[in-house]
Amino acid sequence: MMKLLRLTTSGMALACLLLFFGPAMAATSPDSLRKDSLQSVIDLSSHKDTVRINEVIVFKLKLREPASLGAYHTLYLNGIKVDSVHPWKVSAAEQLVYFKLSGPVRHLAEQFLTAVPTEKMVLPVNLGIGGDQQELLRAPQVFQLEVNQHISAIGIWLMAAALIVLVGIGLKFHILKDDNNLYYSLGRTQMLFWTLLFSLAYLYLCGETGTLPDIPSSMLVILGISAATTAASKFLDNSHKDITPIDPTARSEGFWLDILSDGSSINIQRFQNVVFNLLFGIIFVQKVLSARLMPDFDNNVLLMLGISAGTYAGMKVTEVTKAQNQPAPPVNSDQPASQAGSAVIQPPAQADPAVTAPAPPVTTEEVKPEQHATPDSDYVQ
């Protein structure tokens, strides 16, 4: 009797377990997983069939049971499990699984290559998703995985040291100031600002990924805008050199006042140019740190920067020219040295005709009778 009671109790306990955990066990069973499907695989950066290291790809699943989403947590490359790569993000509501193609993906891809890439190489791969034991779903399309050239840590440190030395030399010899080393130039500051941002971001990505990152075309456009702004500013400054008044006491008013003003007041076109460059410079740094890729700005951002730089260059013609130290104009050699300096500083006074009119010449015949008038009269008497 006791034995029968124990068997009955065990059966009831087993029935309770099956009642509560049976659906979850059935959802993750191999039979239920075989009914799941993979709708698409998308690259978030390009939305194309070309993927790069450190980019994020999304697997869009169609699951028979939503509870089985946890079974898809491993990335596969050509049917081979990629170790140490876990889901970057999971959306249970939309049945999406995100993976970031980090360093382990690059190391596995290099095993399929015949040699270590000395430049960018493209490898066709099949991306799949599954569990720890096997690949469950595979993307229907073939992706082109770009594998970039390696760079050693020594090379990165050498490039960083060279950049520090060059920037230090440039600042020592007033790379940001105008030709006379008086005022800070907005055009030169803008060009150096973007040059340093690109260089530092490139070195940072080299150190993080161990490869040479790709440079998007928008970065080249921004550098071109900066170079054009500097060239236009230089051209306008040279065109005003001959008519600039001499001011031997001219001095810099400080970095920010120099780049925001023309010597008389702060100009709106200069202020706008500085604000836009600082704003998108901060956005550039944030994208580099978050995505670990060189950001690619859209055409609207490039157009905004171009319009701002063009407005500054166009309205620079109307600005009050800052006084520059220039050599004094040549002085007439016949003029005394004591009067040469006063001729440069003070304008010549108006001549008075009554004072400066030449006196009539005096002849000897008119003086002679006057000198001998008295002797002649005495002789006649």
Order of alpha helices (4+ residues) and beta strands (2+ residues): alpha-alpha-beta-beta-beta-beta-beta-beta-beta-alpha-beta-beta-beta-beta-alpha-alpha-alpha-alpha-alpha-alpha-alpha-alpha-alpha-alpha
